[in-house]
Amino acid sequence: MNTPGKKLSSTAVCQRYGIHRRTFGHWMTNAEMAFPTPITINSKHYFDLAEIEAWERARAIANLKKVA
């Protein structure tokens, strides 16, 4: 995450997807999910919005390939 840009907190990410923090914890530790790595500031995790959007696109493409 070298580029400056909008960052989302863990809480904001959970709200974005409508998931519980525990579910989000599973996403972060599950290698198959390949969720973007956070940066940590004062023991709080922040995620680069551009990386999250790229992850969303990659997941959508992977799901389309499964259906096809």
C-alpha positions in Angstrom: 0.0 0.0 0.0 2.5 2.6 -1.1 0.1 4.9 -2.9 -1.8 7.5 -0.9 -5.5 7.2 -1.0 -8.6 6.7 1.0 -8.3 4.2 3.8 -11.1 2.3 5.4 -11.2 1.1 9.0 -12.1 -2.5 9.9 -15.5 -1.1 11.0 -16.0 0.6 7.7 -15.1 -2.6 5.8 -17.6 -4.6 7.9 -20.3 -2.0 7.2 -19.5 -2.1 3.5 -20.2 -5.8 3.3 -22.8 -6.0 6.0 -20.7 -8.6 8.0 -19.8 -9.1 11.6 -16.3 -8.3 12.8 -15.8 -12.0 13.6 -16.6 -12.9 10.0 -14.2 -10.2 8.8 -11.5 -11.7 11.0 -12.0 -15.0 9.2 -11.8 -13.3 5.9 -8.4 -11.8 6.9 -7.0 -15.1 8.0 -8.4 -17.3 5.2 -5.8 -17.5 2.4 -8.5 -18.5 -0.1 -10.2 -15.1 0.4 -7.0 -13.3 -0.4 -8.3 -10.1 1.3 -5.9 -7.1 1.1 -3.4 -6.7 3.8 -4.1 -3.9 6.2 -1.7 -1.2 7.5 -1.7 -1.0 11.3 -1.7 2.4 13.0 -1.9 2.4 16.8 -3.2 -1.2 16.9 -6.0 -0.4 14.4 -6.2 -1.9 10.9 -6.8 0.3 7.9 -7.4 -0.9 4.3 -6.6 0.9 1.1 -9.9 1.5 -0.8 -8.3 0.9 -4.2 -7.0 -2.5 -3.1 -10.4 -3.4 -1.7 -12.0 -2.4 -5.0 -9.4 -4.5 -7.0 -10.2 -7.4 -4.7 -13.9 -7.0 -5.3 -13.3 -7.0 -9.1 -11.1 -10.1 -8.9 -13.7 -12.0 -6.8 -16.5 -11.0 -9.3 -14.4 -12.3 -12.2 -13.6 -15.5 -10.4 -17.3 -16.1 -9.6 -18.2 -15.5 -13.3 -15.6 -18.1 -14.3 -17.1 -20.6 -11.9 -20.6 -20.1 -13.3 -19.5 -20.2 -17.0 
